[in-house]
Amino acid sequence: MNKKENNMNIRSFGVVILAVCMLAIGYTAGKLTKGDPMQSLKTLVSDQPDLSLFWSVWDTMQSEFVNPEGITVEDMQYGAIKGLVDAYDDPATIFLTPEETELFNSSNEGKYFEGIGAELGYEDKNIIVVSPIDGSPAKAAGIRPGDYILAVDGEEIYRGDNIYGVVNLIRGEAGTVVTLTVLHKGDMQSVDIEITRGEITVPSMSFEYKDDIAYIDIARFTDNSYVSWLKAWDKIVDEITENGTKKVIIDLRGNPGGYFDAAVYVADDFLSGTQTISFQEDGNGKKHTFSSTKGGDLTEVELVILVDAGSASASEILSGALSQNDRAIVVGESTYGKGTAQAIENFTDGSSLHITVFKWLLPDESWINRENPIVPDFEVEFTTEDFTNGEDPQLEKALELLK
């Protein structure tokens, strides 16, 4: 089996089945067959949370709220579940309603939608722009990675607000205008930015030559499917090898992540031996090692990787792995710092739960997080002035290093 066939079998995306129940039948039966049955039952009951306060509030809201019109039991249920999930204080662990789930799926699969084209995230529970999508109205208007969103059309956004509620405020029909009040990273004064919404498709990657240097812009590690993403990558690699190209730039700026396995697959193409790419660590501290297989297709090329504050998750795994294995020079700004993996449980009503189940560690076993992002070998700032003037000092530095 060759390297590519072997990697096709690497799939770390599992489904965690979550069951919430008052008493698990099998567990209860086992408990009650030993010792004092009544004492065992009392122990089981005492282990359960007292939900009387919850039901008292539920009943009071239903009977006393002054303006109940339009509020359904389904709304109350989803709100209660969101509150439960939010109590774990992990921005990456979220419950999505059917509408929010559809929105998430469409943006991840590269489907057409209408809006401004920006990936949102959290910074200390504040809503920020992780990255504007290449070619999007958001990027054209001057939205930058790390921008704090303070208001949408004058409606203030508060610390701790649900990110998908903010997304719904921003999204709208193509041709309509939305005004975002944002605070650019490093600025002291907020600005209002008018953005005309457009038709958005989310590309996974693009490829071109800059003289004799192959320039690969990976916008995200997702596509319609994992297999289709790999096919797109393999097509680029085949062209590079057929042309005998010896210098490569991978642009991961604004890349929010995606399939972890895709990052492992790409890293493997640049590594010649059985080197560590990443560790997966569960809640019990148990680690699983992901290593390269002998003989990647791009082991002889010189490589520079571009990153910025919008580079997250799989982007950080790839750049960190190749940097720590001395296979790449990293240029740009410190990354976002997201080294966790979420399993997705889809429910029959169309809603979904995204729950953090693993940490991703770099080859040196350090955990990627907000306090430990990928720090470039060459730190090069990309200022608002650079953006306005159409200049790209980070790319210029990468080209300079390879030339």
C-alpha positions in Angstrom: 0.0 0.0 0.0 1.5 3.3 -1.0 1.6 6.4 1.2 -1.5 8.1 -0.3 -3.6 4.9 0.0 -2.5 4.5 3.6 -3.4 8.0 4.5 -6.9 7.6 3.0 -7.6 5.2 5.9 -6.6 7.7 8.5 -9.9 9.1 9.9 -9.8 10.6 13.4 -13.3 12.1 13.1 -15.4 9.9 15.3 -18.9 10.4 16.5 -19.5 10.6 20.2 -22.9 9.4 21.2 -24.3 11.4 24.1 -27.1 10.1 26.1 -28.8 12.1 28.9 -31.0 10.0 31.1 -32.0 9.9 34.8 -31.3 6.2 35.3 -29.4 3.9 33.0 -31.3 0.7 33.0 -28.3 -1.7 32.9 -26.5 0.3 35.5 -29.5 0.4 37.8 -30.1 -3.3 37.5 -26.5 -4.1 38.3 -26.6 -1.9 41.4 -29.9 -3.3 42.7 -28.8 -6.9 42.6 -26.1 -6.4 45.3 -26.5 -5.4 48.9 -29.5 -3.5 50.2 -31.7 -2.8 47.2 -33.4 0.2 48.9 -30.0 1.7 49.9 -28.7 1.3 46.4 -31.8 3.0 45.0 -31.3 5.9 47.5 -27.7 6.3 46.4 -28.7 6.4 42.8 -31.4 9.0 43.3 -29.1 11.1 45.5 -26.5 11.2 42.7 -29.0 12.9 40.4 -29.3 16.7 40.2 -32.3 18.4 41.8 -34.1 19.9 38.9 -37.0 21.4 40.8 -35.6 24.9 40.4 -35.4 24.4 36.6 -39.0 23.3 36.4 -40.2 26.1 38.7 -38.6 28.6 36.4 -40.0 26.9 33.3 -43.5 26.9 34.7 -43.3 30.5 35.9 -42.0 31.7 32.5 -44.9 29.9 30.7 -47.5 31.2 33.1 -46.3 34.7 34.0 -44.3 36.2 31.1 -46.0 39.3 29.8 -45.5 38.8 26.1 -45.4 35.0 25.3 -46.5 35.4 21.7 -44.2 33.6 19.4 -42.3 31.7 22.1 -42.7 28.0 21.6 -41.8 25.0 23.8 -39.2 24.2 21.2 -37.6 27.7 21.7 -37.6 27.1 25.5 -36.0 23.6 25.0 -33.3 24.9 22.7 -32.6 27.8 25.1 -32.3 25.5 28.1 -29.9 23.2 26.2 -27.7 26.1 25.1 -27.5 27.2 28.7 -26.4 23.8 29.8 -23.7 23.6 27.1 -22.6 27.1 27.8 -22.0 26.2 31.5 -19.0 24.2 30.4 -17.3 27.5 29.5 -15.7 26.2 26.3 -16.3 28.4 23.2 -15.8 25.4 20.9 -18.5 23.3 22.6 -21.8 24.5 21.3 -25.4 23.4 20.6 -26.9 24.4 17.3 -30.5 24.6 16.4 -31.6 23.1 13.1 -31.3 26.5 11.3 -27.8 27.1 12.8 -26.7 23.5 11.9 -27.7 24.1 8.3 -25.7 27.3 8.3 -22.7 25.5 9.7 -22.9 22.7 7.2 -23.3 25.0 4.2 -20.3 27.2 5.1 -18.1 24.1 5.8 -19.0 22.3 2.7 -18.3 25.1 0.3 -21.9 25.6 -0.6 -23.4 28.8 -2.0 -24.9 31.3 0.5 -25.5 35.0 0.8 -23.7 37.2 3.3 -20.4 39.0 3.9 -18.1 36.0 3.9 -16.3 36.1 7.3 -15.5 33.3 9.8 -16.3 34.4 13.4 -14.9 33.2 16.6 -14.3 34.1 20.3 -11.7 36.1 22.1 -12.3 35.9 25.8 -16.0 35.5 25.1 -16.0 38.5 22.8 -17.1 38.0 19.2 -14.2 38.5 16.8 -13.4 37.9 13.1 -11.2 34.8 12.8 -10.8 35.5 9.1 -12.6 37.0 6.1 -12.9 34.7 3.2 -10.7 35.4 0.2 -12.6 37.4 -2.4 -15.5 38.1 0.0 -17.3 41.4 0.5 -16.0 41.4 4.1 -12.3 41.3 3.0 -12.9 43.9 0.2 -14.4 46.3 2.8 -11.5 46.1 5.1 -12.5 43.5 7.7 -9.4 41.9 9.2 -8.6 38.9 11.3 -8.8 39.7 15.0 -11.4 42.5 14.5 -13.8 42.8 17.5 -17.4 43.1 16.4 -19.0 45.7 18.7 -22.4 46.2 16.8 -24.3 45.1 13.8 -26.5 47.8 12.2 -26.4 49.7 15.5 -27.4 46.7 17.6 -24.7 46.2 20.3 -22.9 42.9 20.7 -22.1 42.0 24.2 -19.5 39.7 25.8 -20.9 36.2 25.9 -23.4 36.7 23.1 -24.2 33.6 21.1 -22.0 33.6 18.0 -24.7 32.2 15.7 -27.1 34.9 16.8 -24.5 37.4 15.6 -24.1 35.5 12.3 -27.9 35.7 11.8 -27.7 39.5 12.3 -25.0 39.8 9.7 -26.3 37.4 7.1 -28.8 38.7 4.5 -29.7 38.8 0.8 -27.0 39.7 -1.7 -27.1 43.4 -2.6 -28.3 44.6 0.8 -26.0 46.5 3.1 -25.0 45.8 6.7 -22.9 48.1 8.9 -20.5 46.5 11.3 -18.9 48.5 14.1 -15.5 46.9 14.6 -12.4 47.6 16.6 -9.3 46.6 14.6 -6.5 44.8 16.5 -4.2 47.3 18.0 -6.5 50.3 17.5 -8.1 52.4 20.2 -11.0 53.8 18.2 -13.8 51.7 16.7 -14.9 52.3 13.1 -18.2 51.7 11.2 -17.7 49.6 8.0 -20.5 49.3 5.5 -20.5 46.0 3.6 -22.7 45.1 0.7 -23.6 41.5 1.1 -22.9 39.2 -1.8 -23.1 35.6 -3.1 -20.5 33.6 -1.3 -18.9 30.3 -2.1 -16.2 28.9 0.0 -13.2 27.6 -1.9 -10.9 25.1 -0.2 -7.7 25.9 -2.0 -6.1 27.6 -5.1 -2.8 27.2 -6.9 -0.6 29.3 -9.1 3.1 30.0 -9.9 5.0 33.1 -8.9 8.0 32.7 -11.3 9.5 29.3 -10.4 7.8 29.2 -6.9 4.6 27.2 -6.4 2.1 29.2 -4.4 -0.7 27.2 -2.7 -3.4 29.1 -0.9 -5.3 26.7 1.4 -8.4 28.6 2.5 -9.7 25.8 4.7 -9.2 22.1 5.3 -12.8 21.2 4.3 -14.7 20.6 1.1 -17.8 18.8 0.0 -16.1 15.7 1.6 -12.8 14.6 3.0 -12.1 12.6 -0.1 -12.8 15.6 -2.5 -10.4 17.7 -0.4 -7.6 15.1 -0.8 -8.2 14.8 -4.5 -7.8 18.6 -4.9 -4.6 18.5 -2.9 -3.2 15.5 -4.8 -3.9 17.3 -8.1 -1.7 20.2 -7.0 1.1 17.9 -5.8 1.1 16.0 -9.1 1.5 19.2 -11.0 4.4 20.4 -8.7 6.2 17.0 -9.1 5.7 16.8 -12.8 7.1 20.3 -13.3 10.1 19.5 -11.1 9.3 22.5 -8.8 11.7 22.9 -5.9 10.2 25.9 -4.0 6.8 26.1 -2.4 4.8 28.6 -0.4 1.7 27.4 1.5 -0.5 30.3 2.5 -2.6 29.4 5.6 -3.5 33.0 6.5 -7.1 33.3 7.5 -7.5 29.5 7.4 -9.8 28.5 10.3 -9.1 24.8 10.1 -11.2 21.8 9.1 -10.4 18.1 8.8 -7.5 17.2 11.1 -6.7 14.3 8.9 -6.2 16.6 5.9 -3.5 18.5 7.9 -1.8 15.2 8.7 -2.0 14.2 5.0 -0.4 17.4 3.8 2.3 17.3 6.4 3.1 13.7 5.3 3.9 14.9 1.8 6.8 17.0 3.1 8.3 14.5 5.5 10.7 11.7 4.4 10.8 9.5 7.5 8.5 8.3 10.3 8.4 11.7 12.1 5.8 12.8 14.6 3.2 15.1 13.1 0.8 15.5 16.1 -0.5 13.9 19.2 -4.2 13.4 20.1 -4.9 13.6 23.8 -8.2 12.7 25.4 -9.7 13.9 28.7 -7.9 11.1 30.6 -4.5 12.1 29.3 -4.3 9.1 26.9 -2.3 10.0 23.8 -2.4 8.7 20.3 0.5 9.5 17.9 0.1 10.6 14.3 3.3 10.1 12.3 4.4 10.4 8.8 5.0 7.3 6.6 8.3 6.9 4.8 8.5 8.7 1.5 6.4 11.8 1.0 6.0 13.3 -2.5 7.5 16.8 -1.7 10.4 15.9 0.6 13.0 17.8 -1.4 11.3 21.1 -1.9 12.1 24.3 0.0 9.0 25.4 1.9 7.7 28.6 3.5 4.4 28.7 5.3 2.4 32.0 5.8 0.2 32.3 9.0 -1.6 35.1 10.8 -4.1 35.6 13.6 -6.8 33.9 11.4 -4.8 30.6 11.1 -6.4 28.1 13.5 -6.8 24.4 14.3 -5.6 22.2 11.4 -3.6 25.2 10.1 -1.7 25.3 13.3 -1.1 21.6 13.3 0.4 21.7 9.8 2.6 24.7 10.3 3.7 23.6 13.8 4.5 20.0 12.7 6.6 21.1 9.7 8.3 23.8 11.6 9.3 21.6 14.5 10.5 18.9 12.1 12.7 21.5 10.4 10.8 21.2 7.1 9.4 24.7 6.8 10.1 28.3 7.6 7.1 30.1 9.1 6.4 33.7 8.2 3.7 36.2 9.4 2.0 36.8 12.7 1.2 34.5 15.7 -1.7 32.2 15.0 -5.2 32.0 16.7 -4.4 29.2 19.1 -7.0 26.5 18.8 -5.8 23.0 19.6 -9.0 21.1 20.3 -11.1 18.8 18.3 -14.9 18.6 18.3 -17.1 15.6 17.7 -20.5 16.3 16.1 -23.7 14.6 17.2 -26.6 15.2 14.9 -30.1 14.8 16.2 -33.3 13.8 14.4 -34.8 17.3 14.5 -31.8 18.7 12.6 -30.0 20.2 15.6 -26.5 19.3 16.6 -24.1 19.2 19.4 -20.4 20.1 18.8 -18.4 18.9 21.8 -14.7 19.2 22.5 -13.3 15.6 23.0 -9.6 15.9 22.2 -6.6 18.2 22.5 -4.1 18.4 19.7 -0.4 18.5 20.7 2.6 19.5 18.6 5.6 17.1 18.1 7.2 18.6 21.2 4.0 17.6 23.1 3.0 21.2 23.8 -0.7 22.0 23.5 -1.8 24.7 21.0 -4.0 27.2 22.7 -4.6 31.0 23.1 -1.5 31.3 25.3 0.6 28.9 23.1 -0.1 29.7 19.4 2.4 29.1 16.5 4.9 31.9 16.6 6.5 32.6 13.2 10.3 32.3 12.6 10.0 35.7 10.8 7.4 37.9 12.4 6.1 40.3 9.7 3.1 42.6 10.4 0.3 43.1 7.8 -1.1 46.5 8.7 -4.4 48.1 7.7 -2.3 50.6 5.7 -0.7 47.7 3.8 -4.1 46.3 3.0 -5.4 49.7 1.8 -2.3 50.1 -0.4 -2.6 46.6 -1.9 0.7 45.6 -0.4 1.5 42.2 1.1 4.8 42.3 3.1 4.3 38.8 4.5 4.1 37.2 1.0 7.0 39.5 -0.1 9.1 38.1 2.8 8.3 34.5 1.8 9.3 35.1 -1.8 12.5 36.8 -0.7 13.5 33.8 1.5 13.0 31.4 -1.4 14.7 33.6 -4.0 
